[in-house]
Amino acid sequence: TSAPSLIFVASSGRTGTKFFQELLGSAANVTCFHERHPLMSHRYVRAPRNDTWAERYAAKVGSIEAALGAPQWPATHAYCDTSNYFVKSWSDVALRHFADGHRDVV
């Protein structure tokens, strides 16, 4: 691929996503966050019911793009986000945006 790989960890709550973030983040070519801003809880859990797709897209995808643009990561580097809120609140926008054929999305 021509861009950093993206790893999104989907799980139910209280399953060790913070530990998994620390484990994945210890790899040399992985930068891993746990519930990266904007925190996908509280109002964001209700977002699929209350916010438009565009509002959810702007909130989360902008945060990920900012992280990817901060250091110019080589294609061999991976961005990782562990959150049990992934499926509940923003998987539709993240997967649609990043599954563009230019990067691996796992």
N, CA, C and O atoms as a printed pandas DataFrame, in Angstrom:
     atom_number atom_name residue_name chain_id  residue_number  x_coord  y_coord  z_coord
0              1         N          THR        A               1    0.834   -1.188    0.000
1              2        CA          THR        A               1    0.000    0.000    0.000
2              3         C          THR        A               1    0.875    1.246    0.000
3              4         O          THR        A               1    2.071    1.173    0.282
4              5         N          SER        A               2    0.273    2.389   -0.317
5              6        CA          SER        A               2    1.048    3.615   -0.391
6              7         C          SER        A               2    0.858    4.518    0.825
7              8         O          SER        A               2    1.364    5.640    0.842
8              9         N          ALA        A               3    0.149    4.055    1.824
9             10        CA          ALA        A               3   -0.106    4.856    3.021
10            11         C          ALA        A               3   -0.005    3.946    4.237
11            12         O          ALA        A               3   -0.047    2.723    4.105
12            13         N          PRO        A               4    0.129    4.545    5.433
13            14        CA          PRO        A               4    0.217    3.715    6.633
14            15         C          PRO        A               4   -1.002    2.804    6.783
15            16         O          PRO        A               4   -2.120    3.187    6.440
16            17         N          SER        A               5   -0.777    1.613    7.293
17            18        CA          SER        A               5   -1.885    0.708    7.581
18            19         C          SER        A               5   -2.669    1.236    8.769
19            20         O          SER        A               5   -2.125    1.928    9.629
20            21         N          LEU        A               6   -3.947    0.904    8.807
21            22        CA          LEU        A               6   -4.812    1.307    9.907
22            23         C          LEU        A               6   -5.340    0.057   10.592
23            24         O          LEU        A               6   -5.815   -0.871    9.937
24            25         N          ILE        A               7   -5.254    0.044   11.911
25            26        CA          ILE        A               7   -5.750   -1.078   12.695
26            27         C          ILE        A               7   -6.795   -0.531   13.651
27            28         O          ILE        A               7   -6.494    0.320   14.488
28            29         N          PHE        A               8   -8.026   -1.022   13.526
29            30        CA          PHE        A               8   -9.097   -0.651   14.439
30            31         C          PHE        A               8   -9.490   -1.903   15.205
31            32         O          PHE        A               8   -9.852   -2.915   14.605
32            33         N          VAL        A               9   -9.421   -1.837   16.524
33            34        CA          VAL        A               9   -9.767   -2.980   17.358
34            35         C          VAL        A               9  -11.200   -2.791   17.842
35            36         O          VAL        A               9  -11.504   -1.830   18.549
36            37         N          ALA        A              10  -12.068   -3.706   17.460
37            38        CA          ALA        A              10  -13.470   -3.665   17.874
38            39         C          ALA        A              10  -13.692   -4.740   18.924
39            40         O          ALA        A              10  -13.276   -5.886   18.750
40            41         N          SER        A              11  -14.340   -4.372   19.998
41            42        CA          SER        A              11  -14.594   -5.330   21.075
42            43         C          SER        A              11  -15.797   -4.874   21.875
43            44         O          SER        A              11  -16.295   -3.763   21.696
44            45         N          SER        A              12  -16.248   -5.727   22.742
45            46        CA          SER        A              12  -17.245   -5.298   23.712
46            47         C          SER        A              12  -16.498   -4.644   24.869
47            48         O          SER        A              12  -15.276   -4.758   24.956
48            49         N          GLY        A              13  -17.203   -3.975   25.739
49            50        CA          GLY        A              13  -16.559   -3.269   26.845
50            51         C          GLY        A              13  -15.893   -4.189   27.859
51            52         O          GLY        A              13  -16.266   -5.353   28.007
52            53         N          ARG        A              14  -14.901   -3.646   28.553
53            54        CA          ARG        A              14  -14.185   -4.334   29.630
54            55         C          ARG        A              14  -13.499   -5.618   29.147
55            56         O          ARG        A              14  -13.563   -6.655   29.807
56            57         N          THR        A              15  -12.842   -5.529   27.984
57            58        CA          THR        A              15  -12.182   -6.712   27.424
58            59         C          THR        A              15  -10.687   -6.545   27.262
59            60         O          THR        A              15  -10.039   -7.400   26.658
60            61         N          GLY        A              16  -10.123   -5.472   27.781
61            62        CA          GLY        A              16   -8.683   -5.303   27.722
62            63         C          GLY        A              16   -8.177   -4.473   26.556
63            64         O          GLY        A              16   -7.040   -4.659   26.122
64            65         N          THR        A              17   -8.996   -3.559   26.034
65            66        CA          THR        A              17   -8.531   -2.751   24.899
66            67         C          THR        A              17   -7.384   -1.826   25.292
67            68         O          THR        A              17   -6.513   -1.548   24.467
68            69         N          LYS        A              18   -7.365   -1.346   26.523
69            70        CA          LYS        A              18   -6.244   -0.495   26.977
70            71         C          LYS        A              18   -4.951   -1.310   27.002
71            72         O          LYS        A              18   -3.913   -0.840   26.536
72            73         N          PHE        A              19   -5.006   -2.511   27.536
73            74        CA          PHE        A              19   -3.835   -3.384   27.538
74            75         C          PHE        A              19   -3.400   -3.699   26.111
75            76         O          PHE        A              19   -2.209   -3.671   25.802
76            77         N          PHE        A              20   -4.363   -3.998   25.241
77            78        CA          PHE        A              20   -4.054   -4.316   23.842
78            79         C          PHE        A              20   -3.417   -3.112   23.150
79            80         O          PHE        A              20   -2.527   -3.278   22.316
80            81         N          GLN        A              21   -3.864   -1.902   23.489
81            82        CA          GLN        A              21   -3.255   -0.684   22.940
82            83         C          GLN        A              21   -1.796   -0.591   23.361
83            84         O          GLN        A              21   -0.932   -0.276   22.542
84            85         N          GLU        A              22   -1.517   -0.860   24.622
85            86        CA          GLU        A              22   -0.140   -0.807   25.103
86            87         C          GLU        A              22    0.719   -1.879   24.429
87            88         O          GLU        A              22    1.874   -1.629   24.083
88            89         N          LEU        A              23    0.157   -3.059   24.246
89            90        CA          LEU        A              23    0.875   -4.150   23.596
90            91         C          LEU        A              23    1.183   -3.818   22.139
91            92         O          LEU        A              23    2.334   -3.926   21.716
92            93         N          LEU        A              24    0.181   -3.417   21.370
93            94        CA          LEU        A              24    0.409   -3.067   19.964
94            95         C          LEU        A              24    1.322   -1.854   19.835
95            96         O          LEU        A              24    2.175   -1.799   18.949
96            97         N          GLY        A              25    1.135   -0.878   20.729
97            98        CA          GLY        A              25    1.949    0.331   20.682
98            99         C          GLY        A              25    3.409    0.101   21.010
99           100         O          GLY        A              25    4.243    0.967   20.745
100          101         N          SER        A              26    3.738   -1.047   21.582
101          102        CA          SER        A              26    5.139   -1.338   21.896
102          103         C          SER        A              26    5.921   -1.790   20.657
103          104         O          SER        A              26    7.150   -1.858   20.695
104          105         N          ALA        A              27    5.228   -2.095   19.575
105          106        CA          ALA        A              27    5.915   -2.479   18.337
106          107         C          ALA        A              27    6.583   -1.248   17.728
107          108         O          ALA        A              27    6.067   -0.136   17.840
108          109         N          ALA        A              28    7.716   -1.449   17.093
109          110        CA          ALA        A              28    8.518   -0.341   16.578
110          111         C          ALA        A              28    7.790    0.506   15.534
111          112         O          ALA        A              28    7.970    1.724   15.508
112          113         N          ASN        A              29    6.986   -0.097   14.688
113          114        CA          ASN        A              29    6.361    0.643   13.597
114          115         C          ASN        A              29    4.869    0.843   13.785
115          116         O          ASN        A              29    4.135    0.970   12.805
116          117         N          VAL        A              30    4.410    0.872   15.025
117          118        CA          VAL        A              30    2.988    1.052   15.303
118          119         C          VAL        A              30    2.810    2.185   16.309
119          120         O          VAL        A              30    3.462    2.208   17.353
120          121         N          THR        A              31    1.928    3.120   15.987
121          122        CA          THR        A              31    1.509    4.126   16.945
122          123         C          THR        A              31    0.067    3.811   17.275
123          124         O          THR        A              31   -0.798    3.835   16.400
124          125         N          CYS        A              32   -0.193    3.516   18.538
125          126        CA          CYS        A              32   -1.504    3.012   18.931
126          127         C          CYS        A              32   -2.122    3.909   20.004
127          128         O          CYS        A              32   -1.447    4.321   20.947
128          129         N          PHE        A              33   -3.386    4.197   19.849
129          130        CA          PHE        A              33   -4.136    5.017   20.792
130          131         C          PHE        A              33   -5.264    4.189   21.387
131          132         O          PHE        A              33   -5.728    3.223   20.782
132          133         N          HIS        A              34   -5.699    4.578   22.580
133          134        CA          HIS        A              34   -6.854    3.956   23.207
134          135         C          HIS        A              34   -7.944    5.011   23.306
135          136         O          HIS        A              34   -7.810    5.997   24.031
136          137         N          GLU        A              35   -9.028    4.789   22.564
137          138        CA          GLU        A              35  -10.157    5.712   22.569
138          139         C          GLU        A              35   -9.708    7.144   22.275
139          140         O          GLU        A              35   -9.949    8.064   23.055
140          141         N          ARG        A              36   -9.058    7.299   21.142
141          142        CA          ARG        A              36   -8.530    8.601   20.720
142          143         C          ARG        A              36   -9.632    9.648   20.602
143          144         O          ARG        A              36  -10.778    9.336   20.278
144          145         N          HIS        A              37   -9.259   10.893   20.871
145          146        CA          HIS        A              37  -10.176   12.029   20.765
146          147         C          HIS        A              37  -10.699   12.145   19.336
147          148         O          HIS        A              37   -9.933   11.916   18.401
148          149         N          PRO        A              38  -11.953   12.486   19.129
149          150        CA          PRO        A              38  -12.935   12.668   20.187
150          151         C          PRO        A              38  -13.359   11.333   20.755
151          152         O          PRO        A              38  -13.632   10.384   20.020
152          153         N          LEU        A              39  -13.409   11.273   22.067
153          154        CA          LEU        A              39  -13.771   10.037   22.749
154          155         C          LEU        A              39  -15.124    9.566   22.242
155          156         O          LEU        A              39  -16.111   10.298   22.307
156          157         N          MET        A              40  -15.161    8.376   21.752
157          158        CA          MET        A              40  -16.379    7.870   21.141
158          159         C          MET        A              40  -17.311    7.254   22.170
159          160         O          MET        A              40  -17.771    6.123   22.014
160          161         N          SER        A              41  -17.582    8.006   23.215
161          162        CA          SER        A              41  -18.535    7.553   24.221
162          163         C          SER        A              41  -19.510    8.697   24.483
163          164         O          SER        A              41  -19.531    9.690   23.755
164          165         N          HIS        A              42  -20.289    8.550   25.498
165          166        CA          HIS        A              42  -21.263    9.558   25.890
166          167         C          HIS        A              42  -22.145    9.940   24.706
167          168         O          HIS        A              42  -22.884    9.092   24.206
168          169         N          ARG        A              43  -22.094   11.171   24.247
169          170        CA          ARG        A              43  -22.994   11.599   23.173
170          171         C          ARG        A              43  -22.685   10.880   21.865
171          172         O          ARG        A              43  -23.573   10.718   21.028
172          173         N          TYR        A              44  -21.441   10.445   21.677
173          174        CA          TYR        A              44  -21.101    9.788   20.422
174          175         C          TYR        A              44  -21.700    8.395   20.299
175          176         O          TYR        A              44  -21.884    7.903   19.185
176          177         N          VAL        A              45  -22.006    7.753   21.415
177          178        CA          VAL        A              45  -22.680    6.459   21.342
178          179         C          VAL        A              45  -24.076    6.657   20.780
179          180         O          VAL        A              45  -24.599    5.796   20.073
180          181         N          ARG        A              46  -24.681    7.808   21.100
181          182        CA          ARG        A              46  -26.000    8.120   20.565
182          183         C          ARG        A              46  -25.924    8.754   19.183
183          184         O          ARG        A              46  -26.956    8.965   18.547
184          185         N          ALA        A              47  -24.733    9.058   18.713
185          186        CA          ALA        A              47  -24.566    9.775   17.451
186          187         C          ALA        A              47  -25.235    9.107   16.256
187          188         O          ALA        A              47  -25.834    9.810   15.442
188          189         N          PRO        A              48  -25.166    7.789   16.110
189          190        CA          PRO        A              48  -25.848    7.203   14.952
190          191         C          PRO        A              48  -27.341    7.517   14.919
191          192         O          PRO        A              48  -27.945    7.552   13.847
192          193         N          ARG        A              49  -27.932    7.743   16.081
193          194        CA          ARG        A              49  -29.349    8.110   16.115
194          195         C          ARG        A              49  -29.551    9.609   15.949
195          196         O          ARG        A              49  -30.524   10.037   15.328
196          197         N          ASN        A              50  -28.637   10.415   16.500
197          198        CA          ASN        A              50  -28.871   11.853   16.598
198          199         C          ASN        A              50  -28.080   12.701   15.603
199          200         O          ASN        A              50  -28.581   13.733   15.155
200          201         N          ASP        A              51  -26.876   12.303   15.248
201          202        CA          ASP        A              51  -26.043   13.103   14.356
202          203         C          ASP        A              51  -26.161   12.599   12.928
203          204         O          ASP        A              51  -26.495   11.440   12.682
204          205         N          THR        A              52  -25.885   13.482   12.007
205          206        CA          THR        A              52  -25.854   13.060   10.616
206          207         C          THR        A              52  -24.561   12.308   10.354
207          208         O          THR        A              52  -23.618   12.386   11.141
208          209         N          TRP        A              53  -24.522   11.591    9.264
209          210        CA          TRP        A              53  -23.307   10.886    8.866
210          211         C          TRP        A              53  -22.162   11.885    8.729
211          212         O          TRP        A              53  -21.041   11.600    9.148
212          213         N          ALA        A              54  -22.429   13.038    8.155
213          214        CA          ALA        A              54  -21.390   14.061    7.949
214          215         C          ALA        A              54  -20.833   14.567    9.283
215          216         O          ALA        A              54  -19.633   14.821    9.387
216          217         N          GLU        A              55  -21.667   14.714   10.286
217          218        CA          GLU        A              55  -21.194   15.168   11.595
218          219         C          GLU        A              55  -20.295   14.120   12.244
219          220         O          GLU        A              55  -19.253   14.459   12.806
220          221         N          ARG        A              56  -20.688   12.856   12.170
221          222        CA          ARG        A              56  -19.853   11.792   12.727
222          223         C          ARG        A              56  -18.558   11.664   11.938
223          224         O          ARG        A              56  -17.496   11.433   12.516
224          225         N          TYR        A              57  -18.640   11.810   10.642
225          226        CA          TYR        A              57  -17.465   11.749    9.777
226          227         C          TYR        A              57  -16.461   12.828   10.165
227          228         O          TYR        A              57  -15.276   12.541   10.339
228          229         N          ALA        A              58  -16.924   14.054   10.301
229          230        CA          ALA        A              58  -16.034   15.173   10.634
230          231         C          ALA        A              58  -15.387   14.976   11.998
231          232         O          ALA        A              58  -14.211   15.294   12.174
232          233         N          ALA        A              59  -16.132   14.461   12.958
233          234        CA          ALA        A              59  -15.605   14.303   14.312
234          235         C          ALA        A              59  -14.487   13.278   14.379
235          236         O          ALA        A              59  -13.430   13.571   14.938
236          237         N          LYS        A              60  -14.682   12.094   13.834
237          238        CA          LYS        A              60  -13.697   11.034   14.029
238          239         C          LYS        A              60  -12.653   10.993   12.935
239          240         O          LYS        A              60  -11.464   10.858   13.224
240          241         N          VAL        A              61  -13.067   11.105   11.692
241          242        CA          VAL        A              61  -12.090   11.004   10.606
242          243         C          VAL        A              61  -11.093   12.157   10.674
243          244         O          VAL        A              61   -9.911   11.975   10.383
244          245         N          GLY        A              62  -11.560   13.331   11.052
245          246        CA          GLY        A              62  -10.639   14.463   11.200
246          247         C          GLY        A              62   -9.578   14.205   12.244
247          248         O          GLY        A              62   -8.419   14.582   12.067
248          249         N          SER        A              63   -9.967   13.562   13.337
249          250        CA          SER        A              63   -9.024   13.219   14.400
250          251         C          SER        A              63   -7.972   12.227   13.912
251          252         O          SER        A              63   -6.788   12.371   14.216
252          253         N          ILE        A              64   -8.405   11.224   13.158
253          254        CA          ILE        A              64   -7.467   10.227   12.642
254          255         C          ILE        A              64   -6.552   10.848   11.599
255          256         O          ILE        A              64   -5.346   10.603   11.616
256          257         N          GLU        A              65   -7.097   11.642   10.697
257          258        CA          GLU        A              65   -6.270   12.302    9.671
258          259         C          GLU        A              65   -5.233   13.218   10.310
259          260         O          GLU        A              65   -4.098   13.291    9.839
260          261         N          ALA        A              66   -5.612   13.919   11.377
261          262        CA          ALA        A              66   -4.656   14.790   12.068
262          263         C          ALA        A              66   -3.515   13.968   12.658
263          264         O          ALA        A              66   -2.353   14.368   12.588
264          265         N          ALA        A              67   -3.851   12.818   13.237
265          266        CA          ALA        A              67   -2.811   11.955   13.801
266          267         C          ALA        A              67   -1.900   11.413   12.714
267          268         O          ALA        A              67   -0.688   11.319   12.908
268          269         N          LEU        A              68   -2.468   11.060   11.579
269          270        CA          LEU        A              68   -1.655   10.526   10.486
270          271         C          LEU        A              68   -0.778   11.605    9.860
271          272         O          LEU        A              68    0.296   11.301    9.340
272          273         N          GLY        A              69   -1.220   12.854    9.902
273          274        CA          GLY        A              69   -0.456   13.932    9.292
274          275         C          GLY        A              69    0.569   14.559   10.209
275          276         O          GLY        A              69    1.456   15.278    9.749
276          277         N          ALA        A              70    0.458   14.293   11.524
277          278        CA          ALA        A              70    1.370   14.918   12.481
278          279         C          ALA        A              70    2.822   14.558   12.170
279          280         O          ALA        A              70    3.595   15.434   11.782
280          281         N          PRO        A              71    3.204   13.313   12.327
281          282        CA          PRO        A              71    4.488   12.943   11.734
282          283         C          PRO        A              71    4.172   12.394   10.354
283          284         O          PRO        A              71    3.126   11.770   10.174
284          285         N          GLN        A              72    5.011   12.598    9.409
285          286        CA          GLN        A              72    4.777   12.008    8.093
286          287         C          GLN        A              72    5.179   10.548    8.167
287          288         O          GLN        A              72    6.345   10.203    7.975
288          289         N          TRP        A              73    4.232    9.717    8.438
289          290        CA          TRP        A              73    4.500    8.306    8.634
290          291         C          TRP        A              73    4.788    7.610    7.320
291          292         O          TRP        A              73    4.096    7.838    6.328
292          293         N          PRO        A              74    5.800    6.768    7.304
293          294        CA          PRO        A              74    6.060    5.982    6.088
294          295         C          PRO        A              74    5.008    4.893    5.928
295          296         O          PRO        A              74    4.295    4.563    6.875
296          297         N          ALA        A              75    4.919    4.344    4.736
297          298        CA          ALA        A              75    3.932    3.299    4.456
298          299         C          ALA        A              75    4.153    2.066    5.319
299          300         O          ALA        A              75    3.241    1.255    5.477
300          301         N          THR        A              76    5.346    1.912    5.880
301          302        CA          THR        A              76    5.626    0.749    6.725
302          303         C          THR        A              76    5.122    0.928    8.148
303          304         O          THR        A              76    5.190   -0.007    8.946
304          305         N          HIS        A              77    4.617    2.112    8.483
305          306        CA          HIS        A              77    4.126    2.398    9.824
306          307         C          HIS        A              77    2.627    2.109    9.891
307          308         O          HIS        A              77    1.947    2.124    8.865
308          309         N          ALA        A              78    2.117    1.851   11.074
309          310        CA          ALA        A              78    0.693    1.576   11.249
310          311         C          ALA        A              78    0.105    2.470   12.331
311          312         O          ALA        A              78    0.741    2.736   13.351
312          313         N          TYR        A              79   -1.106    2.923   12.096
313          314        CA          TYR        A              79   -1.914    3.653   13.068
314          315         C          TYR        A              79   -2.877    2.646   13.675
315          316         O          TYR        A              79   -3.478    1.848   12.956
316          317         N          CYS        A              80   -3.027    2.677   14.984
317          318        CA          CYS        A              80   -3.911    1.738   15.669
318          319         C          CYS        A              80   -4.798    2.502   16.640
319          320         O          CYS        A              80   -4.334    3.414   17.325
320          321         N          ASP        A              81   -6.062    2.136   16.701
321          322        CA          ASP        A              81   -6.997    2.721   17.660
322          323         C          ASP        A              81   -7.795    1.591   18.281
323          324         O          ASP        A              81   -8.486    0.853   17.578
324          325         N          THR        A              82   -7.703    1.451   19.603
325          326        CA          THR        A              82   -8.471    0.412   20.298
326          327         C          THR        A              82   -9.621    1.083   21.029
327          328         O          THR        A              82   -9.416    2.025   21.795
328          329         N          SER        A              83  -10.820    0.598   20.791
329          330        CA          SER        A              83  -11.987    1.181   21.432
330          331         C          SER        A              83  -13.156    0.224   21.333
331          332         O          SER        A              83  -13.447   -0.301   20.258
332          333         N          ASN        A              84  -13.820   -0.005   22.442
333          334        CA          ASN        A              84  -15.019   -0.819   22.374
334          335         C          ASN        A              84  -16.182   -0.032   21.780
335          336         O          ASN        A              84  -17.252   -0.597   21.550
336          337         N          TYR        A              85  -15.992    1.251   21.530
337          338        CA          TYR        A              85  -17.034    2.080   20.921
338          339         C          TYR        A              85  -16.979    2.080   19.396
339          340         O          TYR        A              85  -17.850    2.666   18.752
340          341         N          PHE        A              86  -15.990    1.446   18.817
341          342        CA          PHE        A              86  -15.809    1.483   17.367
342          343         C          PHE        A              86  -17.073    1.067   16.619
343          344         O          PHE        A              86  -17.557    1.806   15.762
344          345         N          VAL        A              87  -17.602   -0.094   16.934
345          346        CA          VAL        A              87  -18.776   -0.609   16.223
346          347         C          VAL        A              87  -20.013    0.217   16.556
347          348         O          VAL        A              87  -20.873    0.423   15.699
348          349         N          LYS        A              88  -20.105    0.690   17.794
349          350        CA          LYS        A              88  -21.296    1.405   18.231
350          351         C          LYS        A              88  -21.428    2.795   17.643
351          352         O          LYS        A              88  -22.547    3.282   17.477
352          353         N          SER        A              89  -20.321    3.450   17.323
353          354        CA          SER        A              89  -20.446    4.870   17.031
354          355         C          SER        A              89  -19.821    5.366   15.733
355          356         O          SER        A              89  -20.320    6.337   15.163
356          357         N          TRP        A              90  -18.760    4.749   15.243
357          358        CA          TRP        A              90  -18.132    5.373   14.079
358          359         C          TRP        A              90  -17.505    4.423   13.081
359          360         O          TRP        A              90  -16.750    4.862   12.214
360          361         N          SER        A              91  -17.787    3.152   13.174
361          362        CA          SER        A              91  -17.200    2.208   12.220
362          363         C          SER        A              91  -17.639    2.502   10.794
363          364         O          SER        A              91  -16.850    2.348    9.862
364          365         N          ASP        A              92  -18.883    2.921   10.611
365          366        CA          ASP        A              92  -19.361    3.174    9.253
366          367         C          ASP        A              92  -18.576    4.288    8.571
367          368         O          ASP        A              92  -18.229    4.167    7.396
368          369         N          VAL        A              93  -18.292    5.374    9.294
369          370        CA          VAL        A              93  -17.574    6.472    8.662
370          371         C          VAL        A              93  -16.098    6.151    8.467
371          372         O          VAL        A              93  -15.524    6.486    7.431
372          373         N          ALA        A              94  -15.481    5.508    9.447
373          374        CA          ALA        A              94  -14.053    5.189    9.335
374          375         C          ALA        A              94  -13.799    4.180    8.222
375          376         O          ALA        A              94  -12.898    4.366    7.403
376          377         N          LEU        A              95  -14.578    3.131    8.192
377          378        CA          LEU        A              95  -14.346    2.113    7.173
378          379         C          LEU        A              95  -14.643    2.631    5.772
379          380         O          LEU        A              95  -13.916    2.311    4.832
380          381         N          ARG        A              96  -15.680    3.413    5.619
381          382        CA          ARG        A              96  -15.980    3.963    4.296
382          383         C          ARG        A              96  -14.879    4.917    3.835
383          384         O          ARG        A              96  -14.489    4.901    2.667
384          385         N          HIS        A              97  -14.386    5.734    4.741
385          386        CA          HIS        A              97  -13.364    6.718    4.367
386          387         C          HIS        A              97  -12.009    6.073    4.071
387          388         O          HIS        A              97  -11.371    6.395    3.069
388          389         N          PHE        A              98  -11.577    5.175    4.932
389          390        CA          PHE        A              98  -10.219    4.660    4.824
390          391         C          PHE        A              98  -10.077    3.417    3.956
391          392         O          PHE        A              98   -8.962    3.078    3.560
392          393         N          ALA        A              99  -11.150    2.742    3.655
393          394        CA          ALA        A              99  -11.079    1.563    2.787
394          395         C          ALA        A              99  -11.114    2.018    1.333
395          396         O          ALA        A              99  -12.051    1.724    0.591
396          397         N          ASP        A             100  -10.071    2.740    0.948
397          398        CA          ASP        A             100  -10.048    3.373   -0.373
398          399         C          ASP        A             100   -9.039    2.715   -1.311
399          400         O          ASP        A             100   -8.810    3.213   -2.413
400          401         N          GLY        A             101   -8.445    1.624   -0.900
401          402        CA          GLY        A             101   -7.476    0.944   -1.743
402          403         C          GLY        A             101   -6.060    1.480   -1.628
403          404         O          GLY        A             101   -5.138    0.896   -2.197
404          405         N          HIS        A             102   -5.861    2.591   -0.898
405          406        CA          HIS        A             102   -4.527    3.164   -0.744
406          407         C          HIS        A             102   -3.833    2.726    0.532
407          408         O          HIS        A             102   -2.643    2.985    0.712
408          409         N          ARG        A             103   -4.558    2.070    1.412
409          410        CA          ARG        A             103   -3.968    1.618    2.663
410          411         C          ARG        A             103   -4.681    0.357    3.111
411          412         O          ARG        A             103   -5.812    0.092    2.704
412          413         N          ASP        A             104   -4.015   -0.417    3.951
413          414        CA          ASP        A             104   -4.632   -1.588    4.537
414          415         C          ASP        A             104   -5.445   -1.166    5.750
415          416         O          ASP        A             104   -4.962   -0.407    6.590
416          417         N          VAL        A             105   -6.659   -1.648    5.843
417          418        CA          VAL        A             105   -7.502   -1.398    7.000
418          419         C          VAL        A             105   -7.819   -2.754    7.598
419          420         O          VAL        A             105   -8.426   -3.607    6.951
420          421         N          VAL        A             106   -7.399   -2.944    8.850
421          422        CA          VAL        A             106   -7.593   -4.222    9.532
422          423         C          VAL        A             106   -8.521   -4.002   10.707
423          424         O          VAL        A             106   -8.830   -4.945   11.434
